[in-house]
Amino acid sequence: MENYFFDFDGTICESRHIYAASVQKAFEARGVKVPSTEDIYQAMGIPIDVSIARWAQEGHRSDLAQTLFAESMAEYALLEDDQVRLFPGIVKTLTQLKLAGKQLFVCSSKTHPEIAHNLENLGLLDLFVDFVGADEVVNHKPASDEIDLLVKRHGLKLSESVMLGDAKYDIRMGKNAGCATCACTWGAFDPASLKKEKADYTVDYPLEILAI
């Protein structure tokens, strides 16, 4: 493999607990049915505004979807810089791939500015050639738009590329794009379900990526 497309949350870093706490606080404050932690974790992989709109509708307050999204993200912004944590071994893995001449990319359900902020805050920005957020494409995961955009931008060969992620949406996106896929279980909410996606590779620790 020459090109590595990484999901961000749940693959490079752990942030699910921050999302859950932020969303639940916003819904509770507005008196709207609060989505469960399991529901929030299961939805990781698609844009958070899409999920919040669905939960607002389920709570019969679709009119508050934009407000709930804005307030959830405001709360998340207060917490993320201090509470987002890199998974053990991920920096070493990324660094070794970079030193080996591999091209690293991020495909995320976050927006482009959010990814840039997170990568810079975590000291990872220089390791990646490029990154794509959900705000840059028409269709979010599991559609292949983010990978398609990176392939077009950088003239990449899909036969030399792999999509790595902790959620079914990541694996399905890679399959839809036509590249290899790798299920990363260390950040997966439901590893058994992830393995049912039948990715080309399954790794339980970041350093195992070096062997694919």
N, C-alpha and C positions, 0 to 999 in steps of 0.2 A: 504493500500500500504506500502511496505517495501523498495522498490528501485525506485529512482527517476532519470530519465535520462533527463537532462536539455540541451536544445540548449543554445548557448552562446549569440551571437550578436542578439539583438532584444528581448531577453527573460530575460537575466540577466543584460545586459548593452545596452546602446544606442551608436552605432558607425556607423550607416548607413551614416550619413552626412559626416563622415571622409572618408569612402570608396568612396562615390560619388565624393567628391572634389578631392581626390587623383587620381582616374581613369580619371576624366575629364581633369585634369591638364596635365597628361601624354599624353593623346590622342591629346589634343590641341597643345602641344609642338611639337609633331611629325607630325602635319598636317593631322591627320587621323580623319574621321568622329567621332564626340564626342557622346557617348551614353547619352541619356537623364537621368536625375535624376530618373524618373519613371522607366526606363528600369533597372537601377542599383538596385533600391530598390526591384523591382519585382524578381530580380535574387538572392537576399540574401537568403542563405540557401544551395546553391551549391558552390563548390570551386570557388574562384574568378579567378583563372587562366583559368578555363574552360569558364567562362563568357567572360573574356577578349579576349580569342582566338576567340570566336564567334563574338564579336564586331569588332575585327580586320578584320575578314573575311568579315563582312558586309561592312566595310570601304575599302574593296579591298586591304588590306595590311596584309594578313596572315603572310607574312615574318617578320612582326614586332611584332608578338604576344608575344614572349618571352621578347623582349625589353620593350614593353609596360607593361607587367606584372611586370618586375623587377623595372621599374621606378615608377609605381603606388605604389608598396609595399615600395619602399624607401621613397616616400612622405608620405605614411600612417604611417611609423615608426617614422617620425619626429613629427607627430601630436597626435598619439594615447594615449601616457601616460598622456598628459595634457588634452585631450578632451574627452576621453571615460568616460561616466558617468553611474553609477549604477542606476537602476530604483528605485524610492522610495518604500520602504517596502521589497525589495528583500533580503537584508542582514538579517533583522529580520526573514523573512520567512525561509531562509536557516538555520539560527542558531536554530530556534525552531524545525525544522525537524531533525537536527543533534542531538539536545538534547533529542529528543524523540526516538533516536536510529535508525533512518532511514538512509539508505545508499544513498549518493548523488553522481551523476556522471555527466560528461559533454560529449555530443556528438556534435561535431562542424565541420563545413566545413573548419575551420582553420587547420593549422598543429599542431602537438603535441607540439613543442617548443613554438609556438605562444600562444597556450592556457595556457601553463605553465607560460609564461611571464605575460600574462594578469591577471591570477588568483593571481599571486604573487604581481603584482603591485597594484591590487585592494584589497589586504588583504584577499582573499577568499580561498587560497590554502589549508588551514587546514580543510576546511569544506567538501572537496570532497575526496571520496575514490580513485577515478581514473578518467581519462578522455581520450577520443579517438579523434584523428584528422583525417582528410581526407587522410593524408599521410600514415596512418597505415592500410588502407583497399584497396581492389581492386575496389569496387564500392562505389561511394559517394551517399549521400541522393538523392532520397528517398529509395534507396536500404537499406536493414536492416543490412548491414555489421558491422556498428559501434556498434549497440546494440548486435548483435550476438557475437562480440569479447568480450564485457564486460560480457555478460552472461557466456561465456566459461571461461574467466579469473577468475571470482569470484563465479561460481556455483550458479548463480541467478535463481530464478523461475519467468518466464514471467507472471504467474498468479498473482504475487505480485508486478508487475512492471508497471510504467507509463512513457511515453515519453511526455515531455512538450516543447512546442515551439510556435513561433509566425508566422511560415510560413507553407504553404501547404506541403513542403518537409518534415518537422518534423512530421506532422501528418501521412503522407503516410509511412514514415519510421517506425513509431511505429506500424501501422497496418500491414505492411509487416513483421515485427518481431513477431507479435502475442501478443503484450502487450497492455495495456490500453493506451489511448491517451488523452492529455489535451491541448486545444487551449488557448494560452495566448494572449489576445487581446491588452494589454497595449503597446506592441512594434510592433504590426502588421501594415504593410503598408496599407493593405486592410482588415480590420476586417470582413466585410461582406463576402468576398471571403473565408476567413479563416473558417468562420462558416459553409460554404457550404461543407467543408470536413467532417462534422459530426463526430467530435471527441467525445469520451465518456464523456468528461467534457469540459466546457468552463468557464474560469475565467477572470474577468476584472481587478483584482487587485492581486498582489502577495500573500497577506495574505489569499486569498480565497483558495489557494492551500492546506492549512492546513485542510480544510474540506473534501477533496476528499478521 
